[in-house]
Amino acid sequence: MCPINPATIQIALSVGTAVMGYMGAKQQADAQTEQNYRMANDAQASYDRQMEMIADREDEERVATTQAEQDIFMDARNKKATQIASAGESGVAGISIDSILGEIDYQEGSTKTRNLTATKNTFAALKDDKTKAYSTMSSRFNALPVVNTPSFLGTALEVGSSLNRQIDFSGDAENWKIRT
């Protein structure tokens, strides 16, 4: 049996240790990449749910605004019809009935303006909610840790420089010696 040079054993141990270290770092990087992928998907899904809820609230607000306008219009028509009928029964006409109808129109316009302002404010708040949802998603993406993928070339250079410090490579392989 051929005697084994201690330098050969040192080389094998150094290479084996480096390869195991590389494999461990690679597994860790793969696990972190997978975790980042899940976290990014969660952030995107959360953003999508928030946007759907905001869109639903916008739709509800549009419907409510339309219904409120129709209610105001119907209320004003009923008041006008009542006033016209009352005036006709009592024989009142002319300027006095016109001023009553004008007051009803004014009240209708004032109520519509208040509702329009409230609607604009609600939609501005919903727009702010959209911006907040996007900012939250962006923050979650930006908070993902950076994955440091190991370099096989870096590992090889590390092994080579380590061996160069530990072993005297003068002459043939059987004459290599461990430096002390």
Backbone hydrogen bonds in HBPLUS format (Angstrom, degrees):
<---DONOR---> <-ACCEPTOR-->    atom                        ^
c    i                          cat <-CA-CA->   ^        H-A-AA   ^      H-
h    n   atom  resd res      DA  || num        DHA   H-A  angle D-A-AA Bond
n    s   type  num  typ     dist DA aas  dist angle  dist       angle   num
A0008-THR N   A0005-ASN O   2.92 MM   3  5.29 129.2  2.18 108.3 121.4     1
A0009-ILE N   A0005-ASN O   3.28 MM   4  6.76 152.5  2.36 149.4 157.0     2
A0010-GLN N   A0006-PRO O   2.95 MM   4  6.25 156.4  2.01 146.6 153.3     3
A0011-ILE N   A0007-ALA O   2.90 MM   4  6.16 153.6  1.97 145.8 152.8     4
A0012-ALA N   A0008-THR O   2.94 MM   4  6.19 165.7  1.96 150.9 154.4     5
A0013-LEU N   A0009-ILE O   2.90 MM   4  6.13 161.9  1.93 152.8 157.8     6
A0014-SER N   A0010-GLN O   2.91 MM   4  6.06 160.7  1.95 147.8 153.4     7
A0015-VAL N   A0011-ILE O   2.90 MM   4  6.09 169.1  1.91 157.7 160.4     8
A0016-GLY N   A0012-ALA O   2.86 MM   4  5.94 164.3  1.89 148.4 153.7     9
A0017-THR N   A0013-LEU O   2.87 MM   4  5.97 163.4  1.90 149.7 154.2    10
A0018-ALA N   A0014-SER O   2.96 MM   4  6.11 161.7  2.00 147.6 152.9    11
A0019-VAL N   A0015-VAL O   2.88 MM   4  6.06 162.0  1.91 153.9 158.9    12
A0020-MET N   A0016-GLY O   2.96 MM   4  6.13 161.7  1.99 148.8 153.9    13
A0021-GLY N   A0017-THR O   2.89 MM   4  6.07 155.5  1.95 146.4 153.8    14
A0022-TYR N   A0018-ALA O   2.83 MM   4  6.06 154.7  1.89 147.8 155.0    15
A0023-MET N   A0019-VAL O   2.88 MM   4  6.12 162.5  1.91 150.7 155.3    16
A0024-GLY N   A0020-MET O   2.93 MM   4  6.13 158.6  1.97 148.4 154.0    17
A0025-ALA N   A0021-GLY O   2.94 MM   4  6.14 162.5  1.97 149.0 153.8    18
A0026-LYS N   A0022-TYR O   2.83 MM   4  6.02 152.9  1.90 149.8 158.0    19
A0027-GLN N   A0023-MET O   2.92 MM   4  6.15 158.0  1.97 147.2 152.7    20
A0028-GLN N   A0024-GLY O   2.96 MM   4  6.18 158.0  2.01 147.4 153.8    21
A0029-ALA N   A0025-ALA O   2.89 MM   4  6.08 156.0  1.94 145.4 152.0    22
A0030-ASP N   A0026-LYS O   2.87 MM   4  6.08 156.6  1.92 148.4 155.0    23
A0031-ALA N   A0027-GLN O   2.90 MM   4  6.12 157.0  1.95 147.7 153.9    24
A0032-GLN N   A0028-GLN O   2.94 MM   4  6.17 156.7  1.99 147.5 153.8    25
A0033-THR N   A0029-ALA O   2.89 MM   4  6.08 154.7  1.96 146.6 153.8    26
A0034-GLU N   A0030-ASP O   2.96 MM   4  6.18 157.4  2.01 146.8 152.7    27
A0035-GLN N   A0031-ALA O   2.94 MM   4  6.19 156.7  2.00 146.4 152.9    28
A0036-ASN N   A0032-GLN O   2.85 MM   4  6.06 159.5  1.89 149.0 154.7    29
A0037-TYR N   A0033-THR O   2.92 MM   4  6.13 152.6  1.99 145.3 153.1    30
A0038-ARG N   A0034-GLU O   3.00 MM   4  6.34 157.8  2.05 148.6 153.7    31
A0039-MET N   A0035-GLN O   2.91 MM   4  6.15 162.6  1.94 152.9 158.0    32
A0040-ALA N   A0036-ASN O   2.83 MM   4  5.98 156.6  1.88 149.6 156.0    33
A0041-ASN N   A0037-TYR O   2.96 MM   4  6.17 157.9  2.01 146.8 153.0    34
A0042-ASP N   A0038-ARG O   2.90 MM   4  6.14 154.8  1.96 147.7 154.9    35
A0043-ALA N   A0039-MET O   2.95 MM   4  6.19 156.8  2.00 145.4 151.5    36
A0044-GLN N   A0040-ALA O   2.95 MM   4  6.19 160.0  1.99 150.0 155.2    37
A0045-ALA N   A0041-ASN O   2.84 MM   4  6.02 161.1  1.88 149.8 155.4    38
A0046-SER N   A0042-ASP O   2.89 MM   4  6.03 158.5  1.93 148.8 154.7    39
A0047-TYR N   A0043-ALA O   3.00 MM   4  6.19 158.5  2.05 144.6 150.5    40
A0048-ASP N   A0044-GLN O   2.88 MM   4  6.13 162.2  1.91 150.9 155.9    41
A0049-ARG N   A0045-ALA O   2.92 MM   4  6.19 157.5  1.98 149.0 154.6    42
A0050-GLN N   A0046-SER O   2.95 MM   4  6.21 161.4  1.98 150.6 155.8    43
A0051-MET N   A0047-TYR O   2.89 MM   4  6.15 158.5  1.93 154.4 160.4    44
A0052-GLU N   A0048-ASP O   2.99 MM   4  6.23 150.8  2.07 145.0 152.8    45
A0053-MET N   A0049-ARG O   2.96 MM   4  6.25 159.7  2.00 151.8 157.1    46
A0054-ILE N   A0050-GLN O   2.93 MM   4  6.17 157.9  1.97 150.2 156.3    47
A0055-ALA N   A0051-MET O   2.90 MM   4  6.06 156.8  1.95 144.0 150.7    48
A0056-ASP N   A0052-GLU O   2.90 MM   4  6.17 153.9  1.97 147.5 154.7    49
A0057-ARG N   A0053-MET O   2.94 MM   4  6.23 155.9  1.99 146.1 152.7    50
A0058-GLU N   A0054-ILE O   2.85 MM   4  6.15 151.6  1.93 149.3 157.5    51
A0059-ASP N   A0055-ALA O   2.95 MM   4  6.23 159.0  1.99 148.6 153.8    52
A0060-GLU N   A0056-ASP O   2.89 MM   4  6.17 161.5  1.92 151.4 156.6    53
A0061-GLU N   A0057-ARG O   2.88 MM   4  6.06 152.3  1.96 143.9 151.7    54
A0062-ARG N   A0058-GLU O   2.90 MM   4  6.20 154.6  1.97 149.8 156.5    55
A0063-VAL N   A0059-ASP O   3.00 MM   4  6.28 164.3  2.02 154.0 157.7    56
A0064-ALA N   A0060-GLU O   2.88 MM   4  6.07 163.0  1.91 148.7 154.0    57
A0065-THR N   A0061-GLU O   2.86 MM   4  5.98 156.7  1.91 147.7 154.0    58
A0066-THR N   A0062-ARG O   2.97 MM   4  6.17 162.8  2.00 149.3 153.8    59
A0067-GLN N   A0063-VAL O   2.89 MM   4  6.13 162.1  1.93 152.7 157.9    60
A0068-ALA N   A0064-ALA O   2.87 MM   4  6.02 156.6  1.92 145.8 152.6    61
A0069-GLU N   A0065-THR O   2.94 MM   4  6.18 158.9  1.98 150.2 155.6    62
A0070-GLN N   A0066-THR O   2.96 MM   4  6.21 158.7  2.00 148.5 154.5    63
A0071-ASP N   A0067-GLN O   2.85 MM   4  6.09 155.0  1.92 148.7 156.0    64
A0072-ILE N   A0068-ALA O   2.91 MM   4  6.14 157.9  1.96 149.6 155.4    65
A0073-PHE N   A0069-GLU O   2.91 MM   4  6.11 163.2  1.94 149.8 154.5    66
A0074-MET N   A0070-GLN O   2.87 MM   4  6.05 162.9  1.89 149.4 154.2    67
A0075-ASP N   A0071-ASP O   2.86 MM   4  5.99 157.9  1.90 147.3 153.8    68
A0076-ALA N   A0072-ILE O   2.91 MM   4  6.12 160.8  1.95 150.3 155.5    69
A0077-ARG N   A0073-PHE O   2.91 MM   4  6.18 159.0  1.96 149.5 155.6    70
A0078-ASN N   A0074-MET O   2.91 MM   4  6.11 159.9  1.95 149.3 154.6    71
A0079-LYS N   A0075-ASP O   2.92 MM   4  6.18 159.6  1.96 149.4 155.0    72
A0080-LYS N   A0076-ALA O   2.87 MM   4  6.09 160.0  1.91 150.7 156.5    73
A0081-ALA N   A0077-ARG O   2.84 MM   4  6.01 163.1  1.87 150.4 155.5    74
A0082-THR N   A0078-ASN O   2.87 MM   4  6.03 158.7  1.91 147.9 154.1    75
A0083-GLN N   A0079-LYS O   2.92 MM   4  6.11 162.0  1.95 148.5 153.4    76
A0084-ILE N   A0080-LYS O   2.84 MM   4  6.03 162.5  1.88 154.5 159.4    77
A0085-ALA N   A0081-ALA O   2.89 MM   4  6.03 161.6  1.93 147.9 153.2    78
A0086-SER N   A0082-THR O   2.85 MM   4  6.02 161.4  1.88 149.1 154.9    79
A0087-ALA N   A0083-GLN O   2.84 MM   4  5.95 159.6  1.88 146.3 152.4    80
A0088-GLY N   A0084-ILE O   2.88 MM   4  6.03 153.6  1.95 143.9 151.5    81
A0089-GLU N   A0085-ALA O   2.94 MM   4  6.18 156.0  2.00 149.6 155.5    82
A0090-SER N   A0086-SER O   2.98 MM   4  6.17 152.9  2.05 147.8 155.1    83
A0091-GLY N   A0087-ALA O   2.83 MM   4  5.74 114.6  2.27 137.7 152.8    84
A0092-VAL N   A0087-ALA O   2.83 MM   5  4.74 135.5  2.03 140.3 144.7    85
A0098-ASP N   A0094-GLY O   3.09 MM   4  6.31 155.6  2.15 148.6 156.3    86
A0099-SER N   A0095-ILE O   2.85 MM   4  6.08 151.8  1.93 153.6 160.3    87
A0100-ILE N   A0096-SER O   3.17 MM   4  6.41 151.1  2.26 140.7 148.0    88
A0101-LEU N   A0097-ILE O   2.94 MM   4  6.19 163.3  1.97 151.3 155.6    89
A0102-GLY N   A0098-ASP O   2.86 MM   4  6.01 148.6  1.96 142.2 151.6    90
A0103-GLU N   A0099-SER O   2.95 MM   4  6.16 148.1  2.06 140.6 148.3    91
A0104-ILE N   A0100-ILE O   3.04 MM   4  6.38 152.1  2.12 145.9 153.5    92
A0105-ASP N   A0101-LEU O   2.94 MM   4  6.23 157.4  1.99 146.5 152.7    93
A0106-TYR N   A0102-GLY O   2.87 MM   4  6.12 152.1  1.95 144.7 152.7    94
A0107-GLN N   A0103-GLU O   2.91 MM   4  6.17 162.1  1.95 150.5 154.6    95
A0108-GLU N   A0104-ILE O   2.92 MM   4  6.14 157.2  1.97 149.3 155.9    96
A0109-GLY N   A0105-ASP O   2.87 MM   4  6.12 161.3  1.91 150.0 155.0    97
A0110-SER N   A0106-TYR O   2.85 MM   4  6.08 159.5  1.89 153.5 159.2    98
A0111-THR N   A0107-GLN O   3.00 MM   4  6.13 162.0  2.03 147.3 152.0    99
A0112-LYS N   A0108-GLU O   2.95 MM   4  6.18 158.7  2.00 148.8 155.1   100
A0113-THR N   A0109-GLY O   2.91 MM   4  6.09 156.9  1.97 146.9 153.3   101
A0114-ARG N   A0110-SER O   2.98 MM   4  6.26 159.7  2.03 149.8 154.6   102
A0115-ASN N   A0111-THR O   2.97 MM   4  6.19 162.1  2.00 149.5 154.6   103
A0116-LEU N   A0112-LYS O   2.80 MM   4  6.01 155.4  1.86 149.2 156.6   104
A0117-THR N   A0113-THR O   2.93 MM   4  6.13 160.0  1.97 149.8 154.8   105
A0118-ALA N   A0114-ARG O   2.95 MM   4  6.17 160.1  1.99 148.6 154.2   106
A0119-THR N   A0115-ASN O   2.85 MM   4  6.05 154.3  1.91 146.4 153.9   107
A0120-LYS N   A0116-LEU O   2.87 MM   4  6.14 160.8  1.91 151.0 155.9   108
A0121-ASN N   A0117-THR O   2.96 MM   4  6.19 159.5  2.00 149.0 154.5   109
A0122-THR N   A0118-ALA O   2.89 MM   4  6.13 152.1  1.97 145.0 153.0   110
A0123-PHE N   A0119-THR O   2.90 MM   4  6.18 162.0  1.93 154.8 159.1   111
A0124-ALA N   A0120-LYS O   2.89 MM   4  6.10 146.8  2.00 144.7 154.4   112
A0125-ALA N   A0121-ASN O   2.95 MM   4  6.20 152.7  2.02 144.4 151.5   113
A0126-LEU N   A0122-THR O   2.91 MM   4  6.23 151.8  1.99 146.6 154.9   114
A0127-LYS N   A0123-PHE O   2.91 MM   4  6.10 148.4  2.01 140.2 148.7   115
A0128-ASP N   A0124-ALA O   2.97 MM   4  6.28 152.1  2.05 143.3 150.9   116
A0129-ASP N   A0125-ALA O   2.89 MM   4  6.23 147.8  1.99 142.7 152.1   117
A0130-LYS N   A0126-LEU O   2.97 MM   4  6.32 146.6  2.09 143.1 151.5   118
A0131-THR N   A0127-LYS O   3.03 MM   4  6.39 156.8  2.08 148.5 154.4   119
A0132-LYS N   A0128-ASP O   2.85 MM   4  6.16 158.4  1.89 152.1 158.3   120
A0133-ALA N   A0129-ASP O   2.90 MM   4  6.10 156.8  1.96 146.1 152.3   121
A0134-TYR N   A0130-LYS O   2.97 MM   4  6.25 160.0  2.01 150.4 155.4   122
A0135-SER N   A0131-THR O   2.88 MM   4  6.10 158.7  1.93 148.9 155.4   123
A0136-THR N   A0132-LYS O   2.85 MM   4  6.04 157.2  1.90 150.5 156.5   124
A0137-MET N   A0133-ALA O   3.01 MM   4  6.25 160.1  2.05 147.1 152.3   125
A0138-SER N   A0134-TYR O   2.85 MM   4  6.10 164.3  1.88 153.0 157.5   126
A0139-SER N   A0135-SER O   2.85 MM   4  6.03 158.7  1.90 148.5 154.5   127
A0140-ARG N   A0136-THR O   2.96 MM   4  6.20 154.1  2.03 146.4 153.4   128
A0141-PHE N   A0137-MET O   2.94 MM   4  6.26 153.2  2.01 149.8 157.4   129
A0142-ASN N   A0138-SER O   2.82 MM   4  6.06 163.4  1.85 153.4 158.2   130
A0143-ALA N   A0139-SER O   2.94 MM   4  6.04 131.8  2.17 140.1 152.0   131
A0144-LEU N   A0141-PHE O   3.19 MM   3  5.58 163.1  2.22 110.4 115.5   132
A0155-THR N   A0151-SER O   3.00 MM   4  6.30 151.4  2.09 144.3 151.9   133
A0156-ALA N   A0152-PHE O   2.90 MM   4  6.19 158.5  1.94 149.4 155.1   134
A0157-LEU N   A0153-LEU O   2.87 MM   4  6.16 158.6  1.92 152.0 157.7   135
A0158-GLU N   A0154-GLY O   2.92 MM   4  6.08 152.0  1.99 142.6 150.8   136
A0159-VAL N   A0155-THR O   2.93 MM   4  6.23 157.8  1.98 151.7 157.0   137
A0160-GLY N   A0156-ALA O   2.91 MM   4  6.13 166.4  1.93 150.8 154.9   138
A0161-SER N   A0157-LEU O   2.91 MM   4  6.06 168.0  1.92 152.4 155.2   139
A0162-SER N   A0158-GLU O   2.99 MM   4  6.03 153.8  2.06 142.3 150.2   140
A0163-LEU N   A0159-VAL O   2.87 MM   4  6.06 164.1  1.89 155.1 159.3   141
A0164-ASN N   A0160-GLY O   2.94 MM   4  6.06 153.1  2.01 144.9 152.9   142
A0165-ARG N   A0161-SER O   3.14 MM   4  6.34 141.0  2.30 137.9 146.6   143
A0165-ARG N   A0162-SER O   3.20 MM   3  5.28 127.8  2.49  95.1 108.0   144
A0166-GLN N   A0162-SER O   3.07 MM   4  6.31 141.3  2.23 141.2 152.4   145
A0166-GLN N   A0163-LEU O   3.07 MM   3  4.94 121.0  2.43  91.6 107.0   146
A0167-ILE N   A0163-LEU O   2.78 MM   4  5.65 155.3  1.84 159.9 162.1   147
A0179-ARG N   A0166-GLN O   2.61 MM  13  5.30 167.9  1.62 147.8 151.6   148
A0168-ASP N   A0177-LYS O   2.65 MM   9  5.18 167.3  1.67 162.8 166.7   149
A0177-LYS N   A0168-ASP O   3.18 MM   9  5.18 154.5  2.25 136.3 142.2   150
A0175-ASN N   A0172-ASP O   2.91 MM   3  5.39 151.2  1.99 113.4 122.5   151
A0176-TRP N   A0173-ALA O   3.32 MM   3  5.36 166.4  2.33 104.8 108.8   152
